[in-house]
Amino acid sequence: MFKNFPTRYADVLDWEWAQFDPYAHDLLERDLTPETLHDWMRDYSNFSSMIFELRSRLHVASTVNTTDEEADRRFKNFMARIFPEYQKVAFLTDKKLLESGLQPENFAVPLRNIRAGVELFREENLPLQVQESELGTAYNKIIGAQSVEWDGQEKTLSQMGPIFLEGDRDRREQAWRLIEERRLADQDALNDLWRQFMGLRKTIAHNAGYQTYREYAWRDRKRFDYTPEDAIAFTNAIEETVVPAAARLREKQRVQLGYAALRPWDTEVDPLGREPLHPFVSVAVLAEKAETIFNRVDPELGGYFATMRRENLLDLDNRKGKAPGGYCTSFPVEGRPFIFQNAVGLQGDVRTLLHESGHAFHNFERQKLPYLQQRFSPMEFNEVASMAMELIASPYLEASDGGYYVGPDANRARIEHLENIIHFWPYMAVVVAFQHWIYTHHDTATDPEKCDEKWTELWGRFMKGVDYSGLEQYIPNRWRRQLHIFRLPFYYVEYGLAQLGAVQVWGNALQDPARALTQYRQALALGGTVTLPELYQTAGAKLAFDVATLGEAVQLIETTVDSLAV
């Protein structure tokens, strides 16, 4: 057993690797037998948890304020000097476990993942992965610094969101063009980053013995339960089943607005001319009402969220210098999640908080497993945890249930959410098909202009119903603002598959809410101890890529929208 190993991340915040090394040496030198297995695994888990918590804490600090030079320095130092050393030790420690022939209880799937990681590990890739992380930080800084002058004030692009809900079409168009021109201004800088990313990824894949980065990434993401061909089949099923449904929604919107054509600045405005939904006036209210909703869903989940509020584990407001997007990360030593988002007062912010809270609840549930390695569940299911929570919580959005909306506005918010699901799948298909093309045409795709051409082609294939006449130059730039393409290659199909799983969980909840919630929580508690199809099955769903399952989901959404609109 470790002696005097720190129990708080603050105790190791300024450590260099030399201070971690004695504990790593202990793990590598200690005898591993059936009798010592549990203590060894516990120490390995605690050691790894501290490293991952430190990485999460430093990453959070670098994203809540991208202008904080000290936070940036600490994170870069960790990623350059400490994490690569940990990766070397983790490789040797995992190898030791594999060579022992021992298997901790409930560890078959984690052991499968460990075996894949050992096979993939190459020490020469560690400095390349550091460079990749630094490029990701540079990307965040470029996007985080984007702002425009509007109504005499400097606004982040996220803060411009409410403009597109206004009834004044001319103002919407002016805002849209202003934003797109601002994004174009960073095109050269992002192109330069892109070429660097692509060069690094090609080398990383080749170093690991793979011909293409797609092969490498599939293995690196531990995708054992479906293939690249399945992912492409899923995009084809979306084209057949969802794209027509999305086009129907756009045409309905165009007719209701009375426009000859629906333009890109028209897609978010209410088609019936109603004032935009304003669900909250401050992030304090956003969090307070979310807690009430979660208590209605399940008192224990509500208690989890109350803990996060009490312990300042939420950073919800949008501000200049803050990194874009939203995420939930975990602090495994403390046994706590952390939620980051950029709320500006829109209905989408409510959905984001419900979504990230689903991830947080997943973290609370799987934290009960004894070893960190058992808690690494696949992202394809992690997103079910979040997306299903958006839908499970939606019946409690009305103020009478403690939620955000009075009367028909609650139904309106639910309709918008469900219609956004329909619109999301085709966009997901664009991103997924684009990434598969990139990494099967690596040299061609290293040229950003070729990427522009492919993105435009895919956009025309999947994104129907919005007229970009005279605006064609803005379409290809859209891929540069999708951070997953730059920072998390091949991390996007998870959203689409999980959305389909979440709709199935929600469908169960419409029939039997208590049973559906029980199944949902049972699946969360499994962490990564069973296969991906088994996680879906436990949650009351199935992992699917086919037209029939998508068709059932679309039908349920359209039927529910019709019932809520009455």
Summary of the structure (lengths in Angstrom):
residues: 566
radius of gyration: 23.6
end to end distance: 64.2
largest distance: 75.6
contacts: 1848
relative contact order: 0.11
helix: 70%
strand: 5%
